[in-house]
Amino acid sequence: MTIELKDISHRFGTSWILKSNTVLLPKGQVVALLGPNGSGKSTLLRILATLLPPTRGDGLIFGDDLRKNKSEIRKKLHWLGHDFQLYQTLSARENLEFFYKLQGEKPNSEKIQETLREVSLFPHQHRPVSQFSAGMKKRLSLARLLLKETPLVLLDEPHTNLDQEGRLLMNRCIANWKKKGTTLILASHEESTILPLCDTVMTLKEGHLHL
């Protein structure tokens, strides 16, 4: 199994956003996580990304404990949320070079160039990110994910801020990850956009996951 969750619950203050969710997800599945804004989709993804500890419950990701083995889990996943996690004063190229350095690796110039072309940002590689539109920042965040393969990819509203060309790019990336056997969870309120890309559907309603 890629993900095993038992009784995962989370609250903010006195409000329970997630309530006693138990989930088993096999490897290689592309999963749609649906629900309206505020239903807890982002909260669940942040828990899976080990960015937010659950209030109650336990979980395993590729056999690693969600609470005790955060560093090991983070090596095995990519996360793309609403925060693009980019350095505004650095150029697009410098952001990708810095990503390698954070991993303790020497930047791969050839891979960086190839990836910038793939996301249509090569002509803008030396511009500071502070000058980018939201759509360009989303493409650069996607480029960061493409630099290194991981067995799990978590995407929160993957099509937000993207124009039609960007949405097609995102769909190609999702299809390529699927072809490689990557497990993906795509949280979205855009049901008609997400469903054709997915094998399994989970819906969050009143804090409970429904398969």
N, C-alpha and C positions, 0 to 999 in steps of 0.2 A: 504494500500500500504506500502511496505517496503521503497521504494525510489521514490521520486518525484522531478525531476529536471526541472527547467524552465530557458531557455536561458543561460545555463551554458557555459561560454567561458573563455579561459585562454590564456595569451600570455607571452612569455619570450622576453623581449626587444620589438622589433617591430614585432616579428613573432607570429601570432595567431596559437596556437597548437590545441585548441578546439574552435569551432565556433557555438554559438547559439544552443546548444543541449537541447532538451526537452524530458524527459524520464519518463515513469511510469512503475515501476516494482512491481508486486504483491508479497506477502509473499510466501516463500517456493520454489521459482524458483532457478534453477541452471543455471546461465547465462554465456555463452561463450562471452568474449570480445576479438575479433580478430582484427588483423591488423599487418602490418610489424613493425619492430623496428623503433622507432621514430615517430610513428603515433599518440601518445598521450595516449596510454593505461595506462601507469604508472601515468601520470599526472592526468587522470580522477580518478583512484583508490586513489591517494593521496588526492584529493579533497574530495572524499567520506569518507575517513578515518579522515577527518578534519586536515590533516597534511599540507595542502596547500589551502589557500583561493582562490576561483575563482576570476578572474579579473572582471567578470560581471556575473550576473544571481543569482538565489536563488534556494534553495532546502530544502526538508524535508526528514529526515530519521526516520522512525517510529514516525512521527509527530513532531520531534524536528528540529528546525531551524539549518541549516548547518553552519550559521555564528554565531548565538547567543547562541547555546546550545551545544558547542563542548564537554564539559565534560560529558554531558548526553549521547551523541551519542557514545562516546568512550567506555562507559560502556556496550554498546550493540553490539560491534563488535570486531572481531579479524582481524588483518592485518598481512600479511606475504609478505614482499617485498624483494628487493635485499639485503638490509641491514638486517642481521640476528638478530640484536638487542640483542646480547649476551655480557656478560662480560668475556673478554678473560682470566683474571687471576683467575676467579672462576671455580670450577669444574662443570660438567654437573648437578649434584645434587644440588649444591649451587645456580646455575642459576635458577633452578625451585623453590627452596625455596625462593629466593629473589623475584621471580614473585609474590608469595603469599603475601609477606610483602609489596610489592608495592600496592597491592590491599587492604591493611589494614587487612589481614587475617593471621591466624596462619597456617604455612605450614602443609599440609596433607601428612605425610610420606608414608602412605599406597598408596595414589593416585599417588604420585611421583614415587614410586617403580613400580607400575603397568604400568604407562605411559612410563617409561624408558624401561621396558621390551617390551612394544608395539612397540616402535621405534628401538628396538634392540641396545640400548645403555647401558643397565644395567651393562654389564661387564666393561664399561668405565666410570661409574658414578662418580668416584673420580679423574678422570684425568682433568687437566685444559683445558678449551676450546681452548686455544692457540695451543694445540697439535693436535687438530681435523682437519680432512680434510674438504673441503667445503661441501661434502655430509653429513658428520657427523654433521656439524653445522646446515645444513638444517633440518636434522632429529630432532635435539634438539629444533630448533625453532618451528617445528611442534608439538613437545611434549608440549611446552609451551601453544600452542593453545588448546591442548587436555585436559589440566588441568581444564578448566572452560568452560561451554557451553555459547554461545552467539547466538542471533537470526540472526546475519549477519557475514559472513566470506568473506574477500577480499583476494584473492591469486594472486600475480603478478608472472607470469611464474612459476607455482607451481612445474613443473617437472625439472627445471634447477638444475644442480649440483647433481642430483640423479642418481644412477645406476639402473639397471633393478629392483632389489629388492626394492629399495627406491621408484621407480615410482609406483610399485604395492601397496606399503604401502600408498602412497599419494592417489591413486585411491580408496583404501578401506576407508580411512578417509573421502574422498569426498562423497562416497556412504553412509556412516554412517550418515554424517551430513544431507544429502538429506533425508534419511529415517526419521530423527527426525524433519523434516520440516524447517531446517535452510535455509535461503537465502544465496546463494553463487554467487560471481562473480569471474570468472577465466579468467584473462588476459593472453593471450598467442599468440605466432606466430606459435605454433605447432598445426595446425588445426586438423590433423588426430588424434592426441592424445586427444584433448580436447572435440571434438564434441560428441563422444559417451557418455560422462559424463553429458551432458547438456540438458536442456529443451528448452532454448531460445538462439538465437544467435544475438549478436550485433557486427557490424563491423565498425571500425573507418577508414574513408577515407577522406583525405584532411581536417581534423578537424571536420568532421560531422559524427554523429552516424547514422547507418542504421540498422533497425530492420528487 
